[in-house]
Amino acid sequence: MPEQKFLDQVEAPGHVLITARGADAVNAEARRKGLKFPAVGYWSPDNVCFSNPPKGDCNGLFTR
């Protein structure tokens, strides 16, 4: 998801931002918190969300 579109969605009512190392870790944390899937979107400044092994922080946006 493009950065600005992602950032616009962060403040939307009912959205929850999860940050972790890689998309798999983001998804695991979202599941632990009982958030809905699929995610609204993923974004990272270095475009590393789906690199394997994870190379940096990934941000995932979910709904409650």
PQR file of N, CA, C, O and H, with PARSE charges and radii, in Angstrom:
ATOM      1  N   MET A   1       0.852  -1.161   0.000 -0.4000 1.5000
ATOM      2  CA  MET A   1       0.000   0.000   0.000 -0.0000 2.0000
ATOM      3  C   MET A   1       0.905   1.232   0.000  0.5500 1.7000
ATOM      4  O   MET A   1       1.883   1.269   0.747 -0.5500 1.4000
ATOM      5  N   PRO A   2       0.604   2.234  -0.813 -0.5600 1.5000
ATOM      6  CA  PRO A   2       1.406   3.468  -0.811  0.2800 2.0000
ATOM      7  C   PRO A   2       1.392   4.146   0.569  0.5500 1.7000
ATOM      8  O   PRO A   2       0.402   4.078   1.298 -0.5500 1.4000
ATOM      9  N   GLU A   3       2.498   4.793   0.905 -0.4000 1.5000
ATOM     10  CA  GLU A   3       2.661   5.392   2.227 -0.0000 2.0000
ATOM     11  C   GLU A   3       1.524   6.338   2.603  0.5500 1.7000
ATOM     12  O   GLU A   3       0.946   6.192   3.680 -0.5500 1.4000
ATOM     13  H   GLU A   3       3.303   4.849   0.313  0.4000 1.0000
ATOM     14  N   GLN A   4       1.190   7.291   1.757 -0.4000 1.5000
ATOM     15  CA  GLN A   4       0.176   8.274   2.136 -0.0000 2.0000
ATOM     16  C   GLN A   4      -1.190   7.629   2.325  0.5500 1.7000
ATOM     17  O   GLN A   4      -1.924   7.996   3.242 -0.5500 1.4000
ATOM     18  H   GLN A   4       1.660   7.410   0.882  0.4000 1.0000
ATOM     19  N   LYS A   5      -1.535   6.686   1.482 -0.4000 1.5000
ATOM     20  CA  LYS A   5      -2.812   5.984   1.637 -0.0000 2.0000
ATOM     21  C   LYS A   5      -2.845   5.235   2.961  0.5500 1.7000
ATOM     22  O   LYS A   5      -3.857   5.238   3.662 -0.5500 1.4000
ATOM     23  H   LYS A   5      -0.939   6.388   0.737  0.4000 1.0000
ATOM     24  N   PHE A   6      -1.721   4.590   3.301 -0.4000 1.5000
ATOM     25  CA  PHE A   6      -1.623   3.874   4.565 -0.0000 2.0000
ATOM     26  C   PHE A   6      -1.781   4.842   5.738  0.5500 1.7000
ATOM     27  O   PHE A   6      -2.561   4.586   6.656 -0.5500 1.4000
ATOM     28  H   PHE A   6      -0.899   4.588   2.732  0.4000 1.0000
ATOM     29  N   LEU A   7      -1.052   5.937   5.710 -0.4000 1.5000
ATOM     30  CA  LEU A   7      -1.107   6.908   6.811 -0.0000 2.0000
ATOM     31  C   LEU A   7      -2.490   7.519   6.961  0.5500 1.7000
ATOM     32  O   LEU A   7      -2.927   7.789   8.079 -0.5500 1.4000
ATOM     33  H   LEU A   7      -0.418   6.145   4.964  0.4000 1.0000
ATOM     34  N   ASP A   8      -3.180   7.741   5.858 -0.4000 1.5000
ATOM     35  CA  ASP A   8      -4.558   8.265   5.924 -0.0000 2.0000
ATOM     36  C   ASP A   8      -5.487   7.290   6.637  0.5500 1.7000
ATOM     37  O   ASP A   8      -6.429   7.707   7.311 -0.5500 1.4000
ATOM     38  H   ASP A   8      -2.825   7.522   4.949  0.4000 1.0000
ATOM     39  N   GLN A   9      -5.226   5.992   6.491 -0.4000 1.5000
ATOM     40  CA  GLN A   9      -6.077   4.971   7.099 -0.0000 2.0000
ATOM     41  C   GLN A   9      -5.789   4.749   8.587  0.5500 1.7000
ATOM     42  O   GLN A   9      -6.651   4.258   9.316 -0.5500 1.4000
ATOM     43  H   GLN A   9      -4.461   5.653   5.943  0.4000 1.0000
ATOM     44  N   VAL A  10      -4.591   5.106   9.036 -0.4000 1.5000
ATOM     45  CA  VAL A  10      -4.203   4.845  10.426 -0.0000 2.0000
ATOM     46  C   VAL A  10      -5.164   5.495  11.413  0.5500 1.7000
ATOM     47  O   VAL A  10      -5.482   4.900  12.442 -0.5500 1.4000
ATOM     48  H   VAL A  10      -3.891   5.505   8.444  0.4000 1.0000
ATOM     49  N   GLU A  11      -5.628   6.692  11.121 -0.4000 1.5000
ATOM     50  CA  GLU A  11      -6.499   7.420  12.041 -0.0000 2.0000
ATOM     51  C   GLU A  11      -7.976   7.088  11.885  0.5500 1.7000
ATOM     52  O   GLU A  11      -8.803   7.629  12.619 -0.5500 1.4000
ATOM     53  H   GLU A  11      -5.370   7.176  10.284  0.4000 1.0000
ATOM     54  N   ALA A  12      -8.323   6.224  10.960 -0.4000 1.5000
ATOM     55  CA  ALA A  12      -9.732   5.881  10.733 -0.0000 2.0000
ATOM     56  C   ALA A  12     -10.296   5.156  11.955  0.5500 1.7000
ATOM     57  O   ALA A  12      -9.602   4.348  12.571 -0.5500 1.4000
ATOM     58  H   ALA A  12      -7.651   5.785  10.364  0.4000 1.0000
ATOM     59  N   PRO A  13     -11.548   5.441  12.306 -0.5600 1.5000
ATOM     60  CA  PRO A  13     -12.169   4.777  13.460  0.2800 2.0000
ATOM     61  C   PRO A  13     -12.146   3.256  13.307  0.5500 1.7000
ATOM     62  O   PRO A  13     -12.452   2.724  12.240 -0.5500 1.4000
ATOM     63  N   GLY A  14     -11.784   2.572  14.377 -0.4000 1.5000
ATOM     64  CA  GLY A  14     -11.789   1.121  14.385 -0.0000 2.0000
ATOM     65  C   GLY A  14     -10.530   0.472  13.843  0.5500 1.7000
ATOM     66  O   GLY A  14     -10.410  -0.752  13.876 -0.5500 1.4000
ATOM     67  H   GLY A  14     -11.536   3.004  15.244  0.4000 1.0000
ATOM     68  N   HIS A  15      -9.592   1.258  13.348 -0.4000 1.5000
ATOM     69  CA  HIS A  15      -8.347   0.695  12.823 -0.0000 2.0000
ATOM     70  C   HIS A  15      -7.308   0.592  13.930  0.5500 1.7000
ATOM     71  O   HIS A  15      -7.222   1.456  14.803 -0.5500 1.4000
ATOM     72  H   HIS A  15      -9.689   2.253  13.321  0.4000 1.0000
ATOM     73  N   VAL A  16      -6.521  -0.475  13.879 -0.4000 1.5000
ATOM     74  CA  VAL A  16      -5.486  -0.729  14.880 -0.0000 2.0000
ATOM     75  C   VAL A  16      -4.167  -0.938  14.137  0.5500 1.7000
ATOM     76  O   VAL A  16      -4.089  -1.752  13.216 -0.5500 1.4000
ATOM     77  H   VAL A  16      -6.590  -1.176  13.169  0.4000 1.0000
ATOM     78  N   LEU A  17      -3.142  -0.205  14.537 -0.4000 1.5000
ATOM     79  CA  LEU A  17      -1.819  -0.300  13.934 -0.0000 2.0000
ATOM     80  C   LEU A  17      -0.961  -1.272  14.737  0.5500 1.7000
ATOM     81  O   LEU A  17      -0.859  -1.162  15.959 -0.5500 1.4000
ATOM     82  H   LEU A  17      -3.206   0.456  15.285  0.4000 1.0000
ATOM     83  N   ILE A  18      -0.344  -2.225  14.036 -0.4000 1.5000
ATOM     84  CA  ILE A  18       0.573  -3.183  14.649 -0.0000 2.0000
ATOM     85  C   ILE A  18       1.921  -3.029  13.965  0.5500 1.7000
ATOM     86  O   ILE A  18       1.998  -3.007  12.737 -0.5500 1.4000
ATOM     87  H   ILE A  18      -0.427  -2.314  13.044  0.4000 1.0000
ATOM     88  N   THR A  19       2.984  -2.922  14.755 -0.4000 1.5000
ATOM     89  CA  THR A  19       4.336  -2.833  14.218 -0.0000 2.0000
ATOM     90  C   THR A  19       5.159  -3.983  14.789  0.5500 1.7000
ATOM     91  O   THR A  19       5.182  -4.205  15.999 -0.5500 1.4000
ATOM     92  H   THR A  19       2.921  -2.940  15.752  0.4000 1.0000
ATOM     93  N   ALA A  20       5.826  -4.705  13.909 -0.4000 1.5000
ATOM     94  CA  ALA A  20       6.677  -5.814  14.330 -0.0000 2.0000
ATOM     95  C   ALA A  20       7.702  -6.064  13.224  0.5500 1.7000
ATOM     96  O   ALA A  20       7.694  -5.388  12.195 -0.5500 1.4000
ATOM     97  H   ALA A  20       5.806  -4.526  12.926  0.4000 1.0000
ATOM     98  N   ARG A  21       8.563  -7.015  13.441 -0.4000 1.5000
ATOM     99  CA  ARG A  21       9.637  -7.310  12.480 -0.0000 2.0000
ATOM    100  C   ARG A  21       9.114  -8.293  11.433  0.5500 1.7000
ATOM    101  O   ARG A  21       9.126  -9.504  11.652 -0.5500 1.4000
ATOM    102  H   ARG A  21       8.570  -7.563  14.277  0.4000 1.0000
ATOM    103  N   GLY A  22       8.661  -7.773  10.308 -0.4000 1.5000
ATOM    104  CA  GLY A  22       8.145  -8.594   9.221 -0.0000 2.0000
ATOM    105  C   GLY A  22       6.647  -8.820   9.309  0.5500 1.7000
ATOM    106  O   GLY A  22       6.051  -8.718  10.382 -0.5500 1.4000
ATOM    107  H   GLY A  22       8.651  -6.789  10.131  0.4000 1.0000
ATOM    108  N   ALA A  23       6.048  -9.129   8.166 -0.4000 1.5000
ATOM    109  CA  ALA A  23       4.591  -9.307   8.091 -0.0000 2.0000
ATOM    110  C   ALA A  23       4.114 -10.490   8.921  0.5500 1.7000
ATOM    111  O   ALA A  23       3.038 -10.427   9.515 -0.5500 1.4000
ATOM    112  H   ALA A  23       6.532  -9.211   7.295  0.4000 1.0000
ATOM    113  N   ASP A  24       4.898 -11.577   8.977 -0.4000 1.5000
ATOM    114  CA  ASP A  24       4.476 -12.731   9.775 -0.0000 2.0000
ATOM    115  C   ASP A  24       4.345 -12.370  11.248  0.5500 1.7000
ATOM    116  O   ASP A  24       3.397 -12.796  11.908 -0.5500 1.4000
ATOM    117  H   ASP A  24       5.772 -11.629   8.495  0.4000 1.0000
ATOM    118  N   ALA A  25       5.282 -11.593  11.768 -0.4000 1.5000
ATOM    119  CA  ALA A  25       5.216 -11.167  13.171 -0.0000 2.0000
ATOM    120  C   ALA A  25       4.057 -10.198  13.393  0.5500 1.7000
ATOM    121  O   ALA A  25       3.402 -10.240  14.435 -0.5500 1.4000
ATOM    122  H   ALA A  25       6.052 -11.247  11.232  0.4000 1.0000
ATOM    123  N   VAL A  26       3.805  -9.330  12.421 -0.4000 1.5000
ATOM    124  CA  VAL A  26       2.655  -8.415  12.507 -0.0000 2.0000
ATOM    125  C   VAL A  26       1.369  -9.228  12.574  0.5500 1.7000
ATOM    126  O   VAL A  26       0.512  -8.971  13.419 -0.5500 1.4000
ATOM    127  H   VAL A  26       4.337  -9.296  11.575  0.4000 1.0000
ATOM    128  N   ASN A  27       1.232 -10.204  11.688 -0.4000 1.5000
ATOM    129  CA  ASN A  27       0.024 -11.031  11.666 -0.0000 2.0000
ATOM    130  C   ASN A  27      -0.152 -11.821  12.956  0.5500 1.7000
ATOM    131  O   ASN A  27      -1.270 -11.946  13.456 -0.5500 1.4000
ATOM    132  H   ASN A  27       1.928 -10.413  11.001  0.4000 1.0000
ATOM    133  N   ALA A  28       0.945 -12.357  13.505 -0.4000 1.5000
ATOM    134  CA  ALA A  28       0.871 -13.106  14.760 -0.0000 2.0000
ATOM    135  C   ALA A  28       0.373 -12.215  15.895  0.5500 1.7000
ATOM    136  O   ALA A  28      -0.455 -12.638  16.702 -0.5500 1.4000
ATOM    137  H   ALA A  28       1.853 -12.255  13.099  0.4000 1.0000
ATOM    138  N   GLU A  29       0.869 -11.001  15.957 -0.4000 1.5000
ATOM    139  CA  GLU A  29       0.428 -10.067  17.010 -0.0000 2.0000
ATOM    140  C   GLU A  29      -1.031  -9.686  16.812  0.5500 1.7000
ATOM    141  O   GLU A  29      -1.778  -9.579  17.785 -0.5500 1.4000
ATOM    142  H   GLU A  29       1.541 -10.657  15.301  0.4000 1.0000
ATOM    143  N   ALA A  30      -1.445  -9.481  15.578 -0.4000 1.5000
ATOM    144  CA  ALA A  30      -2.846  -9.149  15.296 -0.0000 2.0000
ATOM    145  C   ALA A  30      -3.765 -10.299  15.713  0.5500 1.7000
ATOM    146  O   ALA A  30      -4.833 -10.069  16.279 -0.5500 1.4000
ATOM    147  H   ALA A  30      -0.838  -9.567  14.788  0.4000 1.0000
ATOM    148  N   ARG A  31      -3.351 -11.526  15.435 -0.4000 1.5000
ATOM    149  CA  ARG A  31      -4.158 -12.692  15.852 -0.0000 2.0000
ATOM    150  C   ARG A  31      -4.230 -12.763  17.367  0.5500 1.7000
ATOM    151  O   ARG A  31      -5.290 -13.037  17.932 -0.5500 1.4000
ATOM    152  H   ARG A  31      -2.483 -11.713  14.976  0.4000 1.0000
ATOM    153  N   ARG A  32      -3.100 -12.515  18.029 -0.4000 1.5000
ATOM    154  CA  ARG A  32      -3.061 -12.550  19.496 -0.0000 2.0000
ATOM    155  C   ARG A  32      -4.030 -11.538  20.094  0.5500 1.7000
ATOM    156  O   ARG A  32      -4.623 -11.780  21.145 -0.5500 1.4000
ATOM    157  H   ARG A  32      -2.239 -12.293  17.571  0.4000 1.0000
ATOM    158  N   LYS A  33      -4.188 -10.395  19.411 -0.4000 1.5000
ATOM    159  CA  LYS A  33      -5.090  -9.342  19.888 -0.0000 2.0000
ATOM    160  C   LYS A  33      -6.517  -9.524  19.398  0.5500 1.7000
ATOM    161  O   LYS A  33      -7.391  -8.729  19.743 -0.5500 1.4000
ATOM    162  H   LYS A  33      -3.706 -10.199  18.557  0.4000 1.0000
ATOM    163  N   GLY A  34      -6.772 -10.561  18.595 -0.4000 1.5000
ATOM    164  CA  GLY A  34      -8.123 -10.848  18.132 -0.0000 2.0000
ATOM    165  C   GLY A  34      -8.629  -9.898  17.059  0.5500 1.7000
ATOM    166  O   GLY A  34      -9.834  -9.669  16.957 -0.5500 1.4000
ATOM    167  H   GLY A  34      -6.062 -11.207  18.315  0.4000 1.0000
ATOM    168  N   LEU A  35      -7.727  -9.340  16.256 -0.4000 1.5000
ATOM    169  CA  LEU A  35      -8.130  -8.406  15.211 -0.0000 2.0000
ATOM    170  C   LEU A  35      -8.603  -9.169  13.974  0.5500 1.7000
ATOM    171  O   LEU A  35      -8.312 -10.355  13.814 -0.5500 1.4000
ATOM    172  H   LEU A  35      -6.748  -9.526  16.339  0.4000 1.0000
ATOM    173  N   LYS A  36      -9.336  -8.475  13.105 -0.4000 1.5000
ATOM    174  CA  LYS A  36      -9.919  -9.104  11.919 -0.0000 2.0000
ATOM    175  C   LYS A  36      -8.920  -9.185  10.764  0.5500 1.7000
ATOM    176  O   LYS A  36      -8.084  -8.303  10.564 -0.5500 1.4000
ATOM    177  H   LYS A  36      -9.573  -7.513  13.235  0.4000 1.0000
ATOM    178  N   PHE A  37      -9.044 -10.266  10.026 -0.4000 1.5000
ATOM    179  CA  PHE A  37      -8.256 -10.489   8.805 -0.0000 2.0000
ATOM    180  C   PHE A  37      -9.194 -10.502   7.619  0.5500 1.7000
ATOM    181  O   PHE A  37     -10.368 -10.843   7.766 -0.5500 1.4000
ATOM    182  H   PHE A  37      -9.723 -10.982  10.189  0.4000 1.0000
ATOM    183  N   PRO A  38      -8.702 -10.136   6.439 -0.5600 1.5000
ATOM    184  CA  PRO A  38      -7.334  -9.742   6.125  0.2800 2.0000
ATOM    185  C   PRO A  38      -7.032  -8.337   6.629  0.5500 1.7000
ATOM    186  O   PRO A  38      -7.934  -7.576   6.980 -0.5500 1.4000
ATOM    187  N   ALA A  39      -5.760  -8.015   6.656 -0.4000 1.5000
ATOM    188  CA  ALA A  39      -5.324  -6.681   7.065 -0.0000 2.0000
ATOM    189  C   ALA A  39      -5.834  -5.642   6.070  0.5500 1.7000
ATOM    190  O   ALA A  39      -6.039  -5.939   4.894 -0.5500 1.4000
ATOM    191  H   ALA A  39      -5.027  -8.632   6.370  0.4000 1.0000
ATOM    192  N   VAL A  40      -6.032  -4.431   6.556 -0.4000 1.5000
ATOM    193  CA  VAL A  40      -6.367  -3.313   5.673 -0.0000 2.0000
ATOM    194  C   VAL A  40      -5.192  -3.069   4.734  0.5500 1.7000
ATOM    195  O   VAL A  40      -5.386  -2.781   3.553 -0.5500 1.4000
ATOM    196  H   VAL A  40      -5.865  -4.189   7.512  0.4000 1.0000
ATOM    197  N   GLY A  41      -3.963  -3.184   5.263 -0.4000 1.5000
ATOM    198  CA  GLY A  41      -2.772  -3.004   4.442 -0.0000 2.0000
ATOM    199  C   GLY A  41      -1.508  -3.091   5.270  0.5500 1.7000
ATOM    200  O   GLY A  41      -1.543  -3.094   6.500 -0.5500 1.4000
ATOM    201  H   GLY A  41      -3.806  -3.418   6.223  0.4000 1.0000
ATOM    202  N   TYR A  42      -0.386  -3.163   4.563 -0.4000 1.5000
ATOM    203  CA  TYR A  42       0.934  -3.217   5.180 -0.0000 2.0000
ATOM    204  C   TYR A  42       1.792  -2.128   4.551  0.5500 1.7000
ATOM    205  O   TYR A  42       1.619  -1.764   3.388 -0.5500 1.4000
ATOM    206  H   TYR A  42      -0.357  -3.161   3.564  0.4000 1.0000
ATOM    207  N   TRP A  43       2.730  -1.617   5.359 -0.4000 1.5000
ATOM    208  CA  TRP A  43       3.647  -0.607   4.834 -0.0000 2.0000
ATOM    209  C   TRP A  43       4.904  -0.592   5.695  0.5500 1.7000
ATOM    210  O   TRP A  43       4.837  -0.787   6.909 -0.5500 1.4000
ATOM    211  H   TRP A  43       2.871  -1.913   6.303  0.4000 1.0000
ATOM    212  N   SER A  44       6.047  -0.362   5.061 -0.4000 1.5000
ATOM    213  CA  SER A  44       7.298  -0.114   5.779 -0.0000 2.0000
ATOM    214  C   SER A  44       8.114   0.884   4.976  0.5500 1.7000
ATOM    215  O   SER A  44       8.033   0.904   3.748 -0.5500 1.4000
ATOM    216  H   SER A  44       6.101  -0.203   4.075  0.4000 1.0000
ATOM    217  N   PRO A  45       8.906   1.719   5.659 -0.5600 1.5000
ATOM    218  CA  PRO A  45       9.676   2.742   4.948  0.2800 2.0000
ATOM    219  C   PRO A  45      10.681   2.142   3.964  0.5500 1.7000
ATOM    220  O   PRO A  45      11.020   2.773   2.963 -0.5500 1.4000
ATOM    221  N   ASP A  46      11.154   0.937   4.241 -0.4000 1.5000
ATOM    222  CA  ASP A  46      12.150   0.311   3.374 -0.0000 2.0000
ATOM    223  C   ASP A  46      11.569  -0.803   2.511  0.5500 1.7000
ATOM    224  O   ASP A  46      12.315  -1.545   1.873 -0.5500 1.4000
ATOM    225  H   ASP A  46      10.879   0.425   5.054  0.4000 1.0000
ATOM    226  N   ASN A  47      10.242  -0.924   2.488 -0.4000 1.5000
ATOM    227  CA  ASN A  47       9.561  -1.949   1.694 -0.0000 2.0000
ATOM    228  C   ASN A  47      10.055  -3.351   2.044  0.5500 1.7000
ATOM    229  O   ASN A  47      10.368  -4.144   1.156 -0.5500 1.4000
ATOM    230  H   ASN A  47       9.636  -0.321   3.006  0.4000 1.0000
ATOM    231  N   VAL A  48      10.124  -3.656   3.353 -0.4000 1.5000
ATOM    232  CA  VAL A  48      10.656  -4.936   3.816 -0.0000 2.0000
ATOM    233  C   VAL A  48       9.617  -5.848   4.463  0.5500 1.7000
ATOM    234  O   VAL A  48       9.980  -6.888   5.013 -0.5500 1.4000
ATOM    235  H   VAL A  48       9.869  -3.012   4.074  0.4000 1.0000
ATOM    236  N   CYS A  49       8.359  -5.493   4.413 -0.4000 1.5000
ATOM    237  CA  CYS A  49       7.344  -6.287   5.113 -0.0000 2.0000
ATOM    238  C   CYS A  49       7.373  -7.763   4.736  0.5500 1.7000
ATOM    239  O   CYS A  49       7.204  -8.628   5.596 -0.5500 1.4000
ATOM    240  H   CYS A  49       8.064  -4.649   3.966  0.4000 1.0000
ATOM    241  N   PHE A  50       7.583  -8.048   3.474 -0.4000 1.5000
ATOM    242  CA  PHE A  50       7.481  -9.435   3.029 -0.0000 2.0000
ATOM    243  C   PHE A  50       8.834 -10.058   2.676  0.5500 1.7000
ATOM    244  O   PHE A  50       8.886 -11.085   1.998 -0.5500 1.4000
ATOM    245  H   PHE A  50       7.719  -7.345   2.776  0.4000 1.0000
ATOM    246  N   SER A  51       9.931  -9.439   3.135 -0.4000 1.5000
ATOM    247  CA  SER A  51      11.237 -10.035   2.902 -0.0000 2.0000
ATOM    248  C   SER A  51      11.416 -11.221   3.851  0.5500 1.7000
ATOM    249  O   SER A  51      10.866 -11.234   4.952 -0.5500 1.4000
ATOM    250  H   SER A  51       9.888  -8.605   3.686  0.4000 1.0000
ATOM    251  N   ASN A  52      12.179 -12.204   3.418 -0.4000 1.5000
ATOM    252  CA  ASN A  52      12.384 -13.379   4.235 -0.0000 2.0000
ATOM    253  C   ASN A  52      13.869 -13.719   4.212  0.5500 1.7000
ATOM    254  O   ASN A  52      14.386 -14.047   3.144 -0.5500 1.4000
ATOM    255  H   ASN A  52      12.625 -12.193   2.523  0.4000 1.0000
ATOM    256  N   PRO A  53      14.574 -13.658   5.324 -0.5600 1.5000
ATOM    257  CA  PRO A  53      14.076 -13.327   6.653  0.2800 2.0000
ATOM    258  C   PRO A  53      13.744 -11.842   6.773  0.5500 1.7000
ATOM    259  O   PRO A  53      14.211 -11.031   5.974 -0.5500 1.4000
ATOM    260  N   PRO A  54      12.935 -11.490   7.776 -0.5600 1.5000
ATOM    261  CA  PRO A  54      12.564 -10.087   7.959  0.2800 2.0000
ATOM    262  C   PRO A  54      13.788  -9.203   8.128  0.5500 1.7000
ATOM    263  O   PRO A  54      14.714  -9.547   8.862 -0.5500 1.4000
ATOM    264  N   LYS A  55      13.791  -8.073   7.453 -0.4000 1.5000
ATOM    265  CA  LYS A  55      14.941  -7.176   7.494 -0.0000 2.0000
ATOM    266  C   LYS A  55      14.655  -5.870   8.215  0.5500 1.7000
ATOM    267  O   LYS A  55      15.527  -5.003   8.280 -0.5500 1.4000
ATOM    268  H   LYS A  55      13.038  -7.793   6.856  0.4000 1.0000
ATOM    269  N   GLY A  56      13.465  -5.710   8.754 -0.4000 1.5000
ATOM    270  CA  GLY A  56      13.136  -4.471   9.446 -0.0000 2.0000
ATOM    271  C   GLY A  56      11.694  -4.449   9.889  0.5500 1.7000
ATOM    272  O   GLY A  56      10.953  -5.415   9.710 -0.5500 1.4000
ATOM    273  H   GLY A  56      12.757  -6.415   8.701  0.4000 1.0000
ATOM    274  N   ASP A  57      11.309  -3.331  10.471 -0.4000 1.5000
ATOM    275  CA  ASP A  57       9.957  -3.177  10.983 -0.0000 2.0000
ATOM    276  C   ASP A  57       8.945  -3.065   9.860  0.5500 1.7000
ATOM    277  O   ASP A  57       9.197  -2.454   8.821 -0.5500 1.4000
ATOM    278  H   ASP A  57      11.911  -2.546  10.616  0.4000 1.0000
ATOM    279  N   CYS A  58       7.802  -3.670  10.099 -0.4000 1.5000
ATOM    280  CA  CYS A  58       6.674  -3.634   9.184 -0.0000 2.0000
ATOM    281  C   CYS A  58       5.474  -3.130   9.981  0.5500 1.7000
ATOM    282  O   CYS A  58       5.313  -3.457  11.157 -0.5500 1.4000
ATOM    283  H   CYS A  58       7.598  -4.166  10.943  0.4000 1.0000
ATOM    284  N   ASN A  59       4.651  -2.343   9.337 -0.4000 1.5000
ATOM    285  CA  ASN A  59       3.434  -1.830   9.953 -0.0000 2.0000
ATOM    286  C   ASN A  59       2.240  -2.476   9.272  0.5500 1.7000
ATOM    287  O   ASN A  59       2.143  -2.484   8.044 -0.5500 1.4000
ATOM    288  H   ASN A  59       4.782  -2.077   8.382  0.4000 1.0000
ATOM    289  N   GLY A  60       1.345  -3.008  10.061 -0.4000 1.5000
ATOM    290  CA  GLY A  60       0.125  -3.596   9.525 -0.0000 2.0000
ATOM    291  C   GLY A  60      -1.075  -2.895  10.129  0.5500 1.7000
ATOM    292  O   GLY A  60      -1.068  -2.530  11.305 -0.5500 1.4000
ATOM    293  H   GLY A  60       1.424  -3.001  11.058  0.4000 1.0000
ATOM    294  N   LEU A  61      -2.089  -2.711   9.331 -0.4000 1.5000
ATOM    295  CA  LEU A  61      -3.291  -2.017   9.777 -0.0000 2.0000
ATOM    296  C   LEU A  61      -4.463  -3.001   9.727  0.5500 1.7000
ATOM    297  O   LEU A  61      -4.730  -3.615   8.694 -0.5500 1.4000
ATOM    298  H   LEU A  61      -2.095  -3.007   8.376  0.4000 1.0000
ATOM    299  N   PHE A  62      -5.149  -3.137  10.847 -0.4000 1.5000
ATOM    300  CA  PHE A  62      -6.240  -4.093  10.996 -0.0000 2.0000
ATOM    301  C   PHE A  62      -7.477  -3.409  11.565  0.5500 1.7000
ATOM    302  O   PHE A  62      -7.409  -2.282  12.055 -0.5500 1.4000
ATOM    303  H   PHE A  62      -4.933  -2.638  11.687  0.4000 1.0000
ATOM    304  N   THR A  63      -8.597  -4.100  11.492 -0.4000 1.5000
ATOM    305  CA  THR A  63      -9.817  -3.611  12.130 -0.0000 2.0000
ATOM    306  C   THR A  63     -10.133  -4.491  13.330  0.5500 1.7000
ATOM    307  O   THR A  63      -9.714  -5.646  13.413 -0.5500 1.4000
ATOM    308  H   THR A  63      -8.653  -5.016  11.094  0.4000 1.0000
ATOM    309  N   ARG A  64     -10.881  -3.910  14.251 -0.4000 1.5000
ATOM    310  CA  ARG A  64     -11.272  -4.653  15.461 -0.0000 2.0000
ATOM    311  C   ARG A  64     -12.340  -5.670  15.161  0.5500 1.7000
ATOM    312  O   ARG A  64     -12.786  -6.382  16.061 -0.5500 1.4000
ATOM    313  H   ARG A  64     -11.221  -2.972  14.184  0.4000 1.0000
TER
END
